[in-house]
Amino acid sequence: MSRTATRNHAIELVRIIACLLVIMAHIQVVINDGNSIVTGRLFFSTIIADDVPLFLLVTGFFFFHRIHSDSDIVPAFPHKAKTFLSRIYIPTIAYIIINILYRYFTGPHGSILTADWNYLGRFVFRFAPGDHLWYICTYMSFVFFFPMLAFVCQDTPQKNKLRRILLATAIGGAVIADVQYFFKMNLLDIDKYLWGYCTIFLIIGYELSLFVRRFDNRKVKLILVGLGLYIFGIAVKILLQKYMHAEYGYIQNRFRWLQCSPCFVTATGLFITIYTLGSFIKAHGIPARIINFIGSCTFAIYLFHYIVIHETKTWQFELISKFSNISTFPDTAAYYFSYALIVLAITFVIALIFRFAVEKPVAWIFDRKKKAGIPAGPSGTIPPSGPSA
């Protein structure tokens, strides 16, 4: 079956929304004006914080789909490695080279040897690109630890119990870390002893794959649950941020980002809401096909949106000025949606070119070697729509 035929347009819709939030995260303005918090900016900043968590949930949703027992782990592991290499790593290397050459030819000219090749070296040898590509390195760590993660991510009574105990313990530790931060306590650096936040989101994504399957025939209830979780979580995060500012003068604090326990609530609620709304769309209708087509380019959009934002900085400043320095809620909404959609549209065109010039040829080479019986690394196909990044 072709990749297009197997796409889940509800998941693709989640990817598109996550991609839009990622763009918003990289065009966002500070939430304060002097010593005062601008409520509209704070609201959108809080919403934007679910950008990467949504991608992590989508990754977890598909990451263990081949694992039904321990015996499946060894065959699935090389498949994951090959998938990462052909669909993520090599295209990312191509993007980095394009980025370096683009900045070289659009900047002061010198020897090509003086271009920022260290950018490539940081990614390849140090796994520290220093920009939005950190997610690729995080995905790489998921692949590296796949056997360990897959051991607990199986839908059996014993593994479900073990995984949920570990997940509850990790989330409990995150709550304790938040409580310590809230009261300015430093009794225990509990983060050192638990799963990282990205891994927690990955496992929650797997739990969601089980959850939506069991309640697929109760879509209205799912939407109500999702909206309830999301609204509650957003309210909690906003109140916590306002408290931290009022009591301690903190403008930048952990309750703005994914490294806080309320983000588990908001990201989960948002995922359930978008996924369920997407499932109402007819699978083979025109809207679903459009969603699938745009969703197929989200990885390339993720790669290139940074360049587009950098090259349209003048537009950003003009929009900020046009919308009264983003001092009211309507102005804030107008700025974020107008500029983010402009960046998304431009990057989508670039992503289409990149997809057909790089992603598809690389995938074709690996698939061709597999069909010809030529050893080219592990076999297998990627879940629909490419990597969740």
Buried (B, 14 or more C-beta within 10 A) or exposed (E): EEBEEEBBBBBBBBBBBBBBBBBBBBBBBEBBEEEEBBBBBBBBBBBBBBBBBBBBBBBBBBBBEBBEEEEBBEEBBBBBBBBBBBBBBBBBBBBBBBBBEEBBEEEEEEEEEEBBBEBBEBBEEEBEBEEBBBBBBBBBEBBBEBBEBBBBBBBEEEBBEBBEEBBEEBBEBBBBBBEBBBEEEEEEEBBEEBBEBBBBBBBBBBBBBEBBEEBEEEBEEBBBBBBBBBBBBBEBBBEBBBBBBEEEEBBEBBBBBBBBBBBBBBBBBBBBBBBBBBBEBEEEEEEBBEBBBBBBBBBBBBBBBBBBBEEBEEBBEEBBEEBEEBEBBEBBBBBBEBBBEBBBEBBBEBBBEBBEEBBEEBBEEBBEBBEEEEEBBBBBBBBBBBBBB
